[in-house]
Amino acid sequence: MDTIDMHNHFVAPEVIAFLAREGKHFATRIVEREGHRFFLIQEKAMRPIDGPISNAVARIADMDREGVTRQAVSCVPFLMYPDVDAERALAIAQVNNDSMAVLAAADSIHFVPLASVPMQAPEAAARELERAAKLGLRGVEIPPKVVERQLDEPDFEVFWEAADALQMVVCIHPFEAAPSGALARYFLGNLVGNLYDTGLAAALLIYGGVLERHPKLRIVLYHAGGALPALVGRLDMGYRLVPECTKAIPRPPSTYASQFYFDIIAHSRPMLSHLVRAYGASHFVVGSDYPLPAGLAHPVEEVKALGLIAEDEEKILGRNARELLRL
């Protein structure tokens, strides 16, 4: 059976070399700690450089051990850089996409590439998505917002049109290098803020009419859907009671849930089991966040522990991802 990990990250050597030269323009520098190299972003967040995060061959033994046959690889989320100027954002996206295409060409058995695009310049993002599709990339990773601009705002429509026309699955992944206020404490920017940002983005895509205008669009919400599963009922309540909500879209928000897919990174088997029952196995894919420590060490085991019927288990382990990636 083809088991596909839809949420994992890779930094190509070409991207490392690019940031070694240009990192000052991205508030990113390379530092060394105890013999290992790291990216230091905004002098706050550190991400590893050495090992399987940047070595494709080194990943294969881990995949074999865990029963993962393919990874749909995306960049480490800070590399999306939604806060830099558009020209530089496009430059690093192109380096990343070119290197992802090379990776997949060298080993299409193990790796399926996902693109990144400069979302702060939606027209350029649409063009780069078109170029990435021609290179053979099968989807795109984007942030849940662009600084304080939200993905349902009118100027992003050109990007959604391109993603729809190209049948490129869109994977939403949050990242905040320097969260503020309470989210700066106890790693809550990751533990709480990431889920909030994803849930808010999904709610805006619903009420902003993006899914209504693009019914064939498919969106993967990493981290088990973020906060969206907890919000759906309240979004429906707003549709019933709030005129602004009722006028925004022609049907209840929950009816758009079929366009969302979730990965399995819930860090709670009872919660994951509940989500699969609530939304159906057809809307879940394997995710691990490999090789970062906040992910799942044994993603296939997480799926098998749910005790699903064979058909539903097969859907989550690979069939759904194959359809999303058009393999």
C-alpha positions in Angstrom: 0.0 0.0 0.0 1.2 3.5 -0.9 1.5 5.4 2.4 1.9 9.1 1.8 3.0 11.7 4.4 1.4 15.0 3.4 3.0 17.2 6.1 6.8 17.1 6.4 9.5 19.6 5.6 12.7 19.9 3.6 15.3 22.6 3.1 17.2 22.1 -0.1 21.0 22.8 -0.2 20.3 25.5 -2.8 18.0 27.3 -0.4 20.6 27.0 2.4 23.2 28.5 0.0 20.8 31.3 -1.0 20.1 32.3 2.6 23.8 32.1 3.5 24.3 34.9 0.8 21.0 36.8 1.2 19.9 36.0 4.8 20.3 39.6 6.0 17.4 40.7 3.8 15.2 38.0 5.4 16.1 38.6 9.0 17.7 35.1 8.9 21.2 34.0 9.7 23.0 30.7 10.0 24.5 30.0 13.5 26.4 27.1 14.9 25.6 25.5 18.3 27.6 22.5 19.6 28.8 21.5 16.1 25.4 21.8 14.4 24.1 24.5 12.2 20.7 26.3 12.6 18.7 29.0 11.0 18.1 31.9 13.4 15.0 33.8 12.3 14.3 37.3 13.6 16.8 36.6 16.4 14.1 34.5 18.0 13.2 31.2 16.4 15.8 28.5 15.6 15.4 25.7 13.0 17.9 23.0 12.2 19.9 22.8 9.0 21.9 19.6 9.3 20.6 16.0 9.0 17.4 14.8 7.3 15.9 18.3 7.1 18.3 19.0 4.3 19.5 15.5 3.3 17.0 13.7 1.1 18.9 10.4 1.1 19.0 10.4 4.9 15.2 10.5 5.1 14.7 7.3 3.3 15.8 4.9 6.1 13.4 6.7 8.5 10.6 6.4 6.0 11.2 2.7 5.5 11.3 2.1 9.3 7.9 3.9 9.8 6.2 2.4 6.7 6.0 5.7 4.8 6.5 5.1 1.1 6.3 8.7 -0.1 6.6 12.2 1.3 4.9 15.2 -0.2 7.7 17.5 0.8 7.2 21.2 1.5 9.6 23.9 2.7 10.0 24.7 6.4 7.3 27.3 6.9 9.5 30.2 7.8 10.8 30.0 4.3 7.5 31.4 3.0 8.5 34.8 4.4 5.2 36.6 4.1 6.7 39.7 5.7 9.5 40.5 3.2 9.3 42.6 0.1 7.7 40.9 -2.9 10.8 40.7 -5.1 12.8 38.9 -2.5 9.9 36.6 -1.6 9.6 35.6 -5.2 13.3 35.0 -5.5 13.5 32.5 -2.6 10.2 30.8 -3.7 11.8 30.3 -7.1 15.0 28.8 -5.6 12.9 26.5 -3.5 10.6 25.4 -6.3 13.4 24.7 -8.7 15.2 22.7 -6.0 12.0 20.7 -5.1 11.6 19.9 -8.8 15.2 18.6 -8.9 14.6 16.5 -5.8 11.5 14.9 -7.3 13.2 14.3 -10.6 16.1 12.5 -8.8 13.8 10.3 -6.8 10.1 10.3 -7.8 9.6 7.1 -5.9 10.0 8.7 -2.5 9.3 12.4 -3.0 6.4 14.5 -4.3 7.1 18.2 -4.3 5.0 21.1 -3.0 5.6 24.7 -4.0 5.9 27.9 -2.1 4.8 31.3 -3.6 5.1 35.0 -2.6 1.6 35.5 -1.2 2.3 39.2 -0.4 2.1 39.7 -4.2 -0.9 37.7 -5.3 -0.4 38.1 -9.0 3.2 37.1 -8.7 2.1 34.2 -6.5 -0.3 33.0 -9.2 2.4 33.2 -11.9 4.8 31.3 -9.8 2.2 28.7 -9.0 1.7 28.2 -12.8 5.5 27.9 -13.3 5.7 25.4 -10.4 3.0 23.3 -12.0 5.0 23.2 -15.2 8.0 22.0 -13.2 5.9 19.1 -11.9 5.1 20.3 -8.4 1.8 18.9 -7.2 0.5 21.4 -4.6 1.5 24.5 -2.7 2.1 25.4 0.9 0.9 28.9 2.0 0.7 30.8 5.4 -2.8 31.4 7.0 -2.3 35.2 6.6 0.1 37.7 5.1 1.1 39.8 8.1 -2.3 41.3 8.9 -3.8 40.7 5.4 -6.3 37.8 5.3 -6.7 35.3 2.5 -10.3 36.2 1.7 -9.4 39.7 0.8 -10.1 40.6 -2.9 -6.6 40.9 -4.1 -5.9 37.2 -3.3 -8.6 36.1 -5.7 -6.1 35.8 -8.6 -4.2 33.3 -6.5 -7.3 31.2 -5.7 -8.3 31.3 -9.4 -4.9 29.9 -10.4 -4.9 27.2 -7.7 -8.4 26.2 -8.8 -7.6 26.1 -12.5 -4.3 24.2 -11.9 -6.0 21.7 -9.5 -3.2 22.4 -7.0 -4.1 21.3 -3.5 -3.4 24.2 -1.1 -1.8 23.3 2.3 -2.1 25.9 5.0 0.8 26.0 7.5 1.2 28.8 10.2 4.4 30.2 11.5 5.2 33.1 13.8 8.9 33.6 14.6 8.3 36.2 17.3 4.7 36.0 18.7 3.7 38.7 21.1 1.7 39.0 24.4 0.7 35.8 26.0 1.6 33.8 22.9 5.2 34.6 23.6 5.1 32.6 26.8 5.4 28.8 27.2 5.8 28.1 23.5 2.1 29.1 23.1 2.7 30.7 19.7 3.1 27.2 18.4 0.9 25.3 20.9 -2.1 27.7 20.6 -1.4 30.5 18.1 -0.8 28.1 15.2 -4.2 26.5 15.7 -6.0 29.8 16.0 -4.4 31.2 12.9 -5.4 28.1 10.9 -9.0 28.1 12.2 -9.4 31.8 11.5 -8.1 31.5 8.0 -10.5 28.6 7.3 -13.4 30.6 8.7 -12.6 33.5 6.5 -12.3 31.3 3.4 -15.8 30.1 4.1 -17.5 33.4 5.0 -15.4 35.3 2.4 -16.9 33.2 -0.3 -13.6 31.7 -1.6 -14.9 28.2 -1.3 -18.3 29.2 -2.8 -16.6 30.7 -5.9 -14.2 27.7 -6.2 -16.1 24.5 -5.3 -13.4 22.3 -6.7 -10.7 23.9 -4.5 -9.2 21.5 -2.0 -7.4 22.8 1.1 -5.4 20.8 3.7 -5.4 22.3 7.2 -2.3 21.1 8.9 -2.3 20.2 12.6 -5.6 18.3 12.5 -7.5 21.3 11.1 -6.2 23.7 13.8 -9.2 25.4 15.6 -11.6 24.9 12.8 -13.3 21.7 14.0 -14.2 23.5 17.3 -15.5 26.5 15.4 -17.8 24.9 12.9 -20.9 24.8 15.1 -20.5 28.5 16.1 -20.0 29.5 12.5 -23.3 27.8 11.7 -24.9 29.6 14.7 -23.7 32.9 13.2 -25.2 32.0 9.9 -28.6 31.5 11.5 -28.5 34.6 13.7 -26.2 37.3 12.3 -27.4 39.2 9.2 -23.8 39.9 8.1 -23.1 36.2 8.1 -26.4 35.2 6.4 -25.8 37.6 3.6 -22.1 36.6 3.1 -22.7 33.1 1.7 -25.8 31.2 0.3 -25.6 28.1 2.7 -24.4 27.2 6.2 -20.6 27.2 6.8 -20.6 23.5 7.7 -21.6 22.6 4.2 -18.3 23.8 2.9 -16.3 21.4 5.2 -16.1 18.9 2.3 -13.4 21.1 0.7 -11.2 20.9 3.8 -8.8 18.0 4.6 -7.0 17.6 7.9 -3.8 15.8 8.8 -3.5 13.5 11.8 -1.3 15.7 14.0 -3.7 16.1 16.9 -1.3 14.8 19.6 -4.4 13.1 21.1 -5.7 9.8 19.8 -9.1 10.3 21.4 -9.4 13.7 19.7 -8.2 12.3 16.4 -10.7 9.5 16.6 -13.5 11.9 17.3 -12.5 14.1 14.3 -12.4 11.1 12.0 -15.8 10.1 13.1 -17.2 13.6 12.8 -15.7 14.5 9.4 -15.1 11.1 7.8 -12.0 9.2 6.9 -12.2 10.6 3.4 -11.0 14.0 4.8 -7.8 12.9 6.5 -4.2 12.4 5.4 -1.1 11.3 7.1 1.1 14.1 8.5 4.2 13.9 10.7 5.9 17.3 10.6 9.1 15.2 10.0 11.8 15.8 10.9 10.9 18.5 13.4 10.4 17.5 17.1 6.9 18.9 17.5 5.4 16.3 15.1 4.5 12.6 15.2 7.4 10.2 15.5 5.2 7.2 14.3 2.4 8.6 12.1 1.4 5.2 10.6 1.0 3.8 14.1 -1.3 6.7 14.9 -3.6 5.8 12.1 -3.6 2.1 12.9 -4.3 2.8 16.5 -7.7 4.2 15.6 -9.1 0.8 14.9 -10.8 1.8 11.6 -12.1 -0.6 9.0 -9.6 -1.5 6.3 -11.1 0.8 3.7 -11.0 3.9 5.9 -7.5 3.1 7.1 -6.4 2.9 3.5 -8.0 6.2 2.7 -6.1 8.0 5.4 -2.8 6.3 4.8 -2.6 7.0 1.1 -5.7 7.0 -1.1 -6.8 10.5 -0.1 -3.3 12.0 -0.6 -3.0 10.3 -4.0 -6.2 12.0 -5.1 -5.3 15.4 -3.7 -1.8 15.2 -5.4 -3.2 13.7 -8.6 -0.8 10.8 -8.6 
